[in-house]
């Protein structure tokens, strides 16, 4: 596919052919809202024809690709698993139970991660 300067939002229920995100996923990046701290992280514009009130929202392709490439994490990294375990323990500790510190674990492979999770789960009260 050629690299366009701007791309339109995909129709509802379809994915963007350039990045694979849905319309709502792209809206979360281009429109200021609570989920992105009220700051659009990808540039977009809405050009209008003269005499018209509305236009079609266009996303700046280079800005979108720059943002997405900055979000990439190499496959198989332990940080993803560690972040998930930290999130999971914080979610469970919100009920007033003592949180399990999982952020300090250094996982070398998937088996070690599963073993650490199992021991952390057995250490949790209730």
MODELLER restraints for C-alpha pairs under 7 A, 6 or more apart:
rsr = mdl.restraints
at = mdl.atoms
rsr.add(forms.Gaussian(group=physical.xy_distance, feature=features.Distance(at['CA:4:A'], at['CA:61:A']), mean=6.52, stdev=0.5))
rsr.add(forms.Gaussian(group=physical.xy_distance, feature=features.Distance(at['CA:5:A'], at['CA:60:A']), mean=6.16, stdev=0.5))
rsr.add(forms.Gaussian(group=physical.xy_distance, feature=features.Distance(at['CA:5:A'], at['CA:61:A']), mean=5.55, stdev=0.5))
rsr.add(forms.Gaussian(group=physical.xy_distance, feature=features.Distance(at['CA:6:A'], at['CA:58:A']), mean=5.82, stdev=0.5))
rsr.add(forms.Gaussian(group=physical.xy_distance, feature=features.Distance(at['CA:6:A'], at['CA:59:A']), mean=5.32, stdev=0.5))
rsr.add(forms.Gaussian(group=physical.xy_distance, feature=features.Distance(at['CA:6:A'], at['CA:60:A']), mean=4.63, stdev=0.5))
rsr.add(forms.Gaussian(group=physical.xy_distance, feature=features.Distance(at['CA:6:A'], at['CA:61:A']), mean=5.16, stdev=0.5))
rsr.add(forms.Gaussian(group=physical.xy_distance, feature=features.Distance(at['CA:7:A'], at['CA:58:A']), mean=5.45, stdev=0.5))
rsr.add(forms.Gaussian(group=physical.xy_distance, feature=features.Distance(at['CA:7:A'], at['CA:59:A']), mean=5.17, stdev=0.5))
rsr.add(forms.Gaussian(group=physical.xy_distance, feature=features.Distance(at['CA:7:A'], at['CA:60:A']), mean=6.61, stdev=0.5))
rsr.add(forms.Gaussian(group=physical.xy_distance, feature=features.Distance(at['CA:7:A'], at['CA:61:A']), mean=6.18, stdev=0.5))
rsr.add(forms.Gaussian(group=physical.xy_distance, feature=features.Distance(at['CA:8:A'], at['CA:57:A']), mean=6.25, stdev=0.5))
rsr.add(forms.Gaussian(group=physical.xy_distance, feature=features.Distance(at['CA:8:A'], at['CA:58:A']), mean=4.60, stdev=0.5))
rsr.add(forms.Gaussian(group=physical.xy_distance, feature=features.Distance(at['CA:8:A'], at['CA:59:A']), mean=6.09, stdev=0.5))
rsr.add(forms.Gaussian(group=physical.xy_distance, feature=features.Distance(at['CA:9:A'], at['CA:23:A']), mean=6.08, stdev=0.5))
rsr.add(forms.Gaussian(group=physical.xy_distance, feature=features.Distance(at['CA:9:A'], at['CA:57:A']), mean=6.61, stdev=0.5))
rsr.add(forms.Gaussian(group=physical.xy_distance, feature=features.Distance(at['CA:9:A'], at['CA:58:A']), mean=6.55, stdev=0.5))
rsr.add(forms.Gaussian(group=physical.xy_distance, feature=features.Distance(at['CA:10:A'], at['CA:16:A']), mean=5.44, stdev=0.5))
rsr.add(forms.Gaussian(group=physical.xy_distance, feature=features.Distance(at['CA:10:A'], at['CA:23:A']), mean=5.59, stdev=0.5))
rsr.add(forms.Gaussian(group=physical.xy_distance, feature=features.Distance(at['CA:11:A'], at['CA:23:A']), mean=6.78, stdev=0.5))
rsr.add(forms.Gaussian(group=physical.xy_distance, feature=features.Distance(at['CA:12:A'], at['CA:23:A']), mean=6.16, stdev=0.5))
rsr.add(forms.Gaussian(group=physical.xy_distance, feature=features.Distance(at['CA:14:A'], at['CA:22:A']), mean=6.22, stdev=0.5))
rsr.add(forms.Gaussian(group=physical.xy_distance, feature=features.Distance(at['CA:15:A'], at['CA:21:A']), mean=5.37, stdev=0.5))
rsr.add(forms.Gaussian(group=physical.xy_distance, feature=features.Distance(at['CA:15:A'], at['CA:22:A']), mean=4.53, stdev=0.5))
rsr.add(forms.Gaussian(group=physical.xy_distance, feature=features.Distance(at['CA:15:A'], at['CA:23:A']), mean=6.80, stdev=0.5))
rsr.add(forms.Gaussian(group=physical.xy_distance, feature=features.Distance(at['CA:16:A'], at['CA:22:A']), mean=6.15, stdev=0.5))
rsr.add(forms.Gaussian(group=physical.xy_distance, feature=features.Distance(at['CA:28:A'], at['CA:36:A']), mean=6.93, stdev=0.5))
rsr.add(forms.Gaussian(group=physical.xy_distance, feature=features.Distance(at['CA:29:A'], at['CA:40:A']), mean=5.68, stdev=0.5))
rsr.add(forms.Gaussian(group=physical.xy_distance, feature=features.Distance(at['CA:29:A'], at['CA:41:A']), mean=5.42, stdev=0.5))
rsr.add(forms.Gaussian(group=physical.xy_distance, feature=features.Distance(at['CA:29:A'], at['CA:42:A']), mean=5.61, stdev=0.5))
rsr.add(forms.Gaussian(group=physical.xy_distance, feature=features.Distance(at['CA:30:A'], at['CA:40:A']), mean=4.85, stdev=0.5))
rsr.add(forms.Gaussian(group=physical.xy_distance, feature=features.Distance(at['CA:30:A'], at['CA:41:A']), mean=6.19, stdev=0.5))
rsr.add(forms.Gaussian(group=physical.xy_distance, feature=features.Distance(at['CA:30:A'], at['CA:42:A']), mean=5.06, stdev=0.5))
rsr.add(forms.Gaussian(group=physical.xy_distance, feature=features.Distance(at['CA:30:A'], at['CA:43:A']), mean=6.23, stdev=0.5))
rsr.add(forms.Gaussian(group=physical.xy_distance, feature=features.Distance(at['CA:30:A'], at['CA:44:A']), mean=6.19, stdev=0.5))
rsr.add(forms.Gaussian(group=physical.xy_distance, feature=features.Distance(at['CA:31:A'], at['CA:40:A']), mean=5.14, stdev=0.5))
rsr.add(forms.Gaussian(group=physical.xy_distance, feature=features.Distance(at['CA:32:A'], at['CA:38:A']), mean=4.15, stdev=0.5))
rsr.add(forms.Gaussian(group=physical.xy_distance, feature=features.Distance(at['CA:32:A'], at['CA:39:A']), mean=4.62, stdev=0.5))
rsr.add(forms.Gaussian(group=physical.xy_distance, feature=features.Distance(at['CA:32:A'], at['CA:40:A']), mean=4.79, stdev=0.5))
rsr.add(forms.Gaussian(group=physical.xy_distance, feature=features.Distance(at['CA:33:A'], at['CA:39:A']), mean=6.87, stdev=0.5))
rsr.add(forms.Gaussian(group=physical.xy_distance, feature=features.Distance(at['CA:42:A'], at['CA:63:A']), mean=5.56, stdev=0.5))
rsr.add(forms.Gaussian(group=physical.xy_distance, feature=features.Distance(at['CA:42:A'], at['CA:64:A']), mean=5.52, stdev=0.5))
rsr.add(forms.Gaussian(group=physical.xy_distance, feature=features.Distance(at['CA:42:A'], at['CA:67:A']), mean=6.85, stdev=0.5))
rsr.add(forms.Gaussian(group=physical.xy_distance, feature=features.Distance(at['CA:43:A'], at['CA:59:A']), mean=6.26, stdev=0.5))
rsr.add(forms.Gaussian(group=physical.xy_distance, feature=features.Distance(at['CA:43:A'], at['CA:60:A']), mean=5.52, stdev=0.5))
rsr.add(forms.Gaussian(group=physical.xy_distance, feature=features.Distance(at['CA:43:A'], at['CA:63:A']), mean=5.95, stdev=0.5))
rsr.add(forms.Gaussian(group=physical.xy_distance, feature=features.Distance(at['CA:44:A'], at['CA:57:A']), mean=6.91, stdev=0.5))
rsr.add(forms.Gaussian(group=physical.xy_distance, feature=features.Distance(at['CA:44:A'], at['CA:58:A']), mean=5.53, stdev=0.5))
rsr.add(forms.Gaussian(group=physical.xy_distance, feature=features.Distance(at['CA:44:A'], at['CA:59:A']), mean=4.26, stdev=0.5))
rsr.add(forms.Gaussian(group=physical.xy_distance, feature=features.Distance(at['CA:44:A'], at['CA:60:A']), mean=5.39, stdev=0.5))
rsr.add(forms.Gaussian(group=physical.xy_distance, feature=features.Distance(at['CA:45:A'], at['CA:57:A']), mean=5.80, stdev=0.5))
rsr.add(forms.Gaussian(group=physical.xy_distance, feature=features.Distance(at['CA:45:A'], at['CA:58:A']), mean=5.41, stdev=0.5))
rsr.add(forms.Gaussian(group=physical.xy_distance, feature=features.Distance(at['CA:45:A'], at['CA:59:A']), mean=6.60, stdev=0.5))
rsr.add(forms.Gaussian(group=physical.xy_distance, feature=features.Distance(at['CA:46:A'], at['CA:55:A']), mean=5.47, stdev=0.5))
rsr.add(forms.Gaussian(group=physical.xy_distance, feature=features.Distance(at['CA:46:A'], at['CA:56:A']), mean=5.54, stdev=0.5))
rsr.add(forms.Gaussian(group=physical.xy_distance, feature=features.Distance(at['CA:46:A'], at['CA:57:A']), mean=4.49, stdev=0.5))
rsr.add(forms.Gaussian(group=physical.xy_distance, feature=features.Distance(at['CA:46:A'], at['CA:58:A']), mean=6.03, stdev=0.5))
rsr.add(forms.Gaussian(group=physical.xy_distance, feature=features.Distance(at['CA:47:A'], at['CA:55:A']), mean=5.56, stdev=0.5))
rsr.add(forms.Gaussian(group=physical.xy_distance, feature=features.Distance(at['CA:47:A'], at['CA:56:A']), mean=6.69, stdev=0.5))
rsr.add(forms.Gaussian(group=physical.xy_distance, feature=features.Distance(at['CA:48:A'], at['CA:54:A']), mean=6.15, stdev=0.5))
rsr.add(forms.Gaussian(group=physical.xy_distance, feature=features.Distance(at['CA:48:A'], at['CA:55:A']), mean=4.55, stdev=0.5))
rsr.add(forms.Gaussian(group=physical.xy_distance, feature=features.Distance(at['CA:78:A'], at['CA:107:A']), mean=5.58, stdev=0.5))
rsr.add(forms.Gaussian(group=physical.xy_distance, feature=features.Distance(at['CA:78:A'], at['CA:108:A']), mean=6.86, stdev=0.5))
rsr.add(forms.Gaussian(group=physical.xy_distance, feature=features.Distance(at['CA:82:A'], at['CA:102:A']), mean=6.75, stdev=0.5))
rsr.add(forms.Gaussian(group=physical.xy_distance, feature=features.Distance(at['CA:82:A'], at['CA:103:A']), mean=5.92, stdev=0.5))
rsr.add(forms.Gaussian(group=physical.xy_distance, feature=features.Distance(at['CA:85:A'], at['CA:102:A']), mean=6.20, stdev=0.5))
rsr.add(forms.Gaussian(group=physical.xy_distance, feature=features.Distance(at['CA:86:A'], at['CA:102:A']), mean=5.52, stdev=0.5))
rsr.add(forms.Gaussian(group=physical.xy_distance, feature=features.Distance(at['CA:86:A'], at['CA:103:A']), mean=5.79, stdev=0.5))
rsr.add(forms.Gaussian(group=physical.xy_distance, feature=features.Distance(at['CA:89:A'], at['CA:99:A']), mean=5.79, stdev=0.5))
rsr.add(forms.Gaussian(group=physical.xy_distance, feature=features.Distance(at['CA:89:A'], at['CA:100:A']), mean=5.89, stdev=0.5))
rsr.add(forms.Gaussian(group=physical.xy_distance, feature=features.Distance(at['CA:90:A'], at['CA:99:A']), mean=6.19, stdev=0.5))
rsr.add(forms.Gaussian(group=physical.xy_distance, feature=features.Distance(at['CA:93:A'], at['CA:99:A']), mean=4.88, stdev=0.5))
rsr.add(forms.Gaussian(group=physical.xy_distance, feature=features.Distance(at['CA:100:A'], at['CA:120:A']), mean=6.58, stdev=0.5))
rsr.add(forms.Gaussian(group=physical.xy_distance, feature=features.Distance(at['CA:107:A'], at['CA:113:A']), mean=5.59, stdev=0.5))
